[in-house]
């Protein structure tokens, strides 16, 4: 295995990890929005 293909594979792995991190952050922020909206409605309603 030469260094060029190794660099290619490493860059693919890094891109994949960045994509996963972005998805996780998006899901987490979405969940936080849902929870805060829910608690906002509950505190207003009761």
C-alpha positions in Angstrom: 0.0 0.0 0.0 1.5 3.3 -1.1 1.3 6.6 0.7 -1.0 8.1 -1.8 -3.8 5.6 -1.3 -3.2 5.8 2.5 -3.7 9.5 2.4 -6.8 9.1 0.3 -8.3 6.6 2.8 -7.4 8.8 5.8 -9.0 11.8 4.2 -12.2 9.7 3.6 -12.2 8.6 7.2 -11.8 12.1 8.4 -14.6 13.3 6.2 -16.9 10.5 7.4 -16.1 11.4 11.0 -16.9 15.1 10.4 -20.2 14.1 8.8 -21.1 11.9 11.8 -20.2 14.7 14.2 -22.3 17.2 12.2 -25.3 14.8 12.2 -24.9 14.2 16.0 -24.7 17.9 16.7 -27.8 18.6 14.5 -29.8 15.8 16.3 -28.6 17.0 19.7 -29.6 20.7 19.0 -32.9 19.6 17.6 -33.6 17.5 20.7 -32.7 20.5 22.9 -35.1 22.7 20.9 -37.9 20.1 21.3 -37.3 19.8 25.1 -37.1 23.5 25.7 -40.3 24.0 23.6 -42.0 21.3 25.6 -41.0 22.7 28.9 -41.9 26.2 27.7 -45.4 25.0 26.8 -45.8 23.1 30.1 -44.7 26.1 32.2 -47.1 28.3 30.3 -50.0 25.8 30.5 -49.6 25.0 34.2 
